[in-house]
């Protein structure tokens, strides 16, 4: 089996959750921004939490600028995530920038070995089914939303949080990982009632960066790579 195929297989469970949440986004976004803009937004942005943040801003009367700012703030978590995964990418700047587009939450977690290193093929492969699921799910929700009803009544809004909790449990292999997760969660919870939308997520991701930085004593060869 080709290494990327291994990643595709690993990404299928995440794609199932992504597909359900994408339908929810399509249903909710269509009456706010229209059918075609909803589908185009998912094709171009491909960032579920940022899209929901932008949609929420527009739905409550916010400006396009405020919606973009909310989405950017949410997506700022990919800066520390990208720094952590960067050593696994190949080629020159342009190729690495293209490969970096595969850094999404579930793929990043799937590709991590829990010690600060990432499997490039798992990262790239696991993103493929998730991207297809997000795009197709959004289109189904936007085009057939009137037939699906309220996504919350179907429980679609609970699928993604449950999926990410399952990913987190799999990552808590040692005390260091557990401590990092607790610090990040505590920081996010403390900031939620006080900070702007997206800021708690960014702060938590920066705190979590410490959990993927390898210490010299963690390296069996006695050196950082």
C-alpha positions in Angstrom: 0.0 0.0 0.0 1.3 3.5 -0.9 2.0 5.6 2.2 -0.5 8.2 1.2 -3.1 5.5 0.8 -2.4 4.6 4.4 -3.2 8.2 5.3 -6.4 8.2 3.3 -7.6 5.2 5.2 -6.6 6.8 8.5 -8.6 9.9 7.5 -11.9 8.2 6.7 -13.3 8.2 10.3 -12.5 11.9 10.5 -14.2 12.4 7.1 -17.4 10.9 8.4 -17.6 13.4 11.2 -16.5 16.2 8.8 -19.3 15.3 6.3 -22.0 15.5 9.0 -20.8 18.9 10.3 -20.4 20.2 6.7 -24.1 19.4 6.1 -24.9 21.4 9.2 -22.8 24.3 8.0 -24.5 24.2 4.6 -28.0 24.2 6.1 -27.2 27.1 8.5 -25.2 29.2 6.0 -27.6 29.1 3.0 -30.3 31.5 4.4 -27.6 33.8 5.7 -25.2 34.2 2.7 -27.0 32.2 -0.1 -26.5 28.8 -1.7 -23.6 29.6 -4.1 -21.6 31.7 -1.6 -21.9 28.9 1.0 -20.5 26.3 -1.4 -17.7 28.6 -2.7 -16.8 29.6 0.9 -16.2 25.9 1.8 -14.2 25.3 -1.4 -11.9 28.3 -0.9 -11.6 28.6 2.9 -11.9 24.9 3.9 -11.8 25.7 7.6 -14.9 24.6 9.5 -14.5 26.5 12.8 -13.4 29.7 11.0 -16.4 29.4 8.7 -18.8 28.9 11.6 -17.2 31.9 13.4 -17.6 34.1 10.3 -21.1 32.9 9.7 -22.1 33.7 13.3 -20.7 37.2 13.0 -22.7 37.9 9.8 -25.9 36.3 11.2 -25.8 38.6 14.2 -25.4 41.7 12.1 -21.6 42.0 11.9 -19.8 43.4 8.9 -17.9 41.4 6.3 -14.7 42.8 7.8 -15.6 41.6 11.3 -16.5 38.1 9.9 -13.1 37.9 8.2 -11.3 39.0 11.3 -13.2 36.4 13.4 -12.2 33.6 10.9 -8.6 34.7 10.8 -8.4 34.8 14.6 -9.8 31.3 14.8 -7.4 30.1 12.1 -4.4 31.6 13.8 -4.0 28.4 15.7 -2.5 26.9 12.6 0.6 29.1 13.0 2.0 27.0 16.0 0.6 23.8 14.4 2.3 24.6 11.2 5.6 25.3 12.9 5.4 22.0 14.6 4.7 20.0 11.4 7.0 22.0 9.1 10.1 19.7 9.5 8.0 16.8 7.9 7.3 18.7 4.7 9.5 18.4 1.6 10.8 20.5 -1.2 11.3 24.2 -1.7 9.1 27.1 -0.4 6.3 26.8 -2.9 6.0 23.0 -2.5 6.1 23.2 1.3 3.5 25.9 1.2 1.2 23.7 -0.9 1.8 20.7 1.4 1.1 22.9 4.4 -2.5 23.3 3.2 -3.0 19.8 4.5 -2.5 20.9 8.1 -6.0 20.6 9.5 -6.9 19.7 13.1 -7.7 16.0 12.6 -4.9 15.3 10.1 -2.4 17.1 12.3 -3.4 14.9 15.2 -3.4 11.7 13.1 0.1 12.5 11.7 1.7 13.3 15.1 3.7 10.6 16.9 3.1 12.3 20.2 6.8 13.2 20.5 6.9 16.3 18.3 7.4 14.5 14.9 5.0 14.1 12.1 4.4 11.6 9.3 4.1 13.6 6.1 2.2 10.8 4.2 -0.3 10.5 7.0 -0.8 14.2 7.1 -1.3 14.6 3.3 -3.4 11.4 2.9 -5.7 11.9 5.8 -6.7 15.4 4.6 -7.9 14.1 1.2 -11.1 12.4 2.4 -11.8 15.2 4.9 -11.6 17.8 2.2 -13.9 15.9 -0.1 -16.3 15.3 2.8 -16.3 19.0 3.7 -17.0 20.2 0.2 -19.6 17.6 -0.7 -21.3 17.9 2.7 -21.6 21.7 2.4 -23.1 21.3 -1.1 -25.7 18.8 0.2 -26.6 21.0 3.1 -26.8 24.2 1.0 -28.8 22.6 -1.8 -31.1 20.3 0.2 -31.2 22.1 3.6 -34.9 22.6 3.5 -35.4 18.9 3.4 -33.1 18.2 6.4 -34.6 20.6 8.9 -32.7 21.9 12.0 -29.2 20.3 12.2 -29.3 20.6 16.0 -32.4 18.4 16.2 -30.4 15.7 14.3 -27.4 16.0 16.7 -25.1 17.1 13.9 -23.7 19.9 16.0 -22.4 17.4 18.6 -20.5 15.2 16.2 -17.3 17.3 15.8 -16.7 18.1 19.5 -17.2 14.4 20.3 -14.8 13.4 17.5 -12.1 15.8 18.7 -12.4 14.5 22.3 -11.8 11.0 21.0 -8.7 12.3 19.2 -7.5 14.0 22.4 -7.9 10.8 24.5 -5.6 9.0 22.0 -2.9 11.6 22.4 -2.7 11.5 26.2 -0.1 8.9 26.4 2.1 10.3 29.1 2.2 12.9 31.9 3.7 15.6 29.7 0.9 15.3 27.1 -1.7 15.3 29.9 -0.2 18.3 31.6 -0.1 20.2 28.2 -3.7 19.4 27.5 -4.9 20.5 30.9 -3.0 23.8 30.7 -4.3 24.5 27.2 -7.9 23.6 28.3 -7.7 25.7 31.4 -6.4 28.7 29.6 -9.1 28.4 27.0 -11.9 28.1 29.6 -10.5 31.1 31.5 -10.5 33.3 28.4 -13.9 32.3 26.9 -16.0 34.8 29.0 -13.4 37.6 28.6 -11.6 37.4 25.3 -12.8 38.0 21.7 -14.1 35.1 19.6 -11.2 32.9 18.6 -8.7 34.2 21.1 -9.1 31.3 23.5 -8.5 28.8 20.8 -5.3 30.6 19.7 -4.0 30.9 23.2 -4.7 27.2 23.9 -2.9 26.2 20.7 0.2 28.3 21.6 0.2 26.6 25.0 -0.1 23.2 23.4 2.9 23.9 21.2 5.0 23.0 24.2 3.7 19.5 24.0 5.1 18.8 20.6 8.5 20.4 21.0 11.0 17.6 21.6 13.5 17.8 24.4 17.0 16.4 23.9 16.4 13.7 26.4 13.3 12.5 24.5 15.5 11.8 21.4 17.0 8.3 21.4 20.0 9.6 19.5 20.6 12.3 22.1 20.0 15.2 19.8 17.2 17.3 18.3 16.1 16.6 14.7 
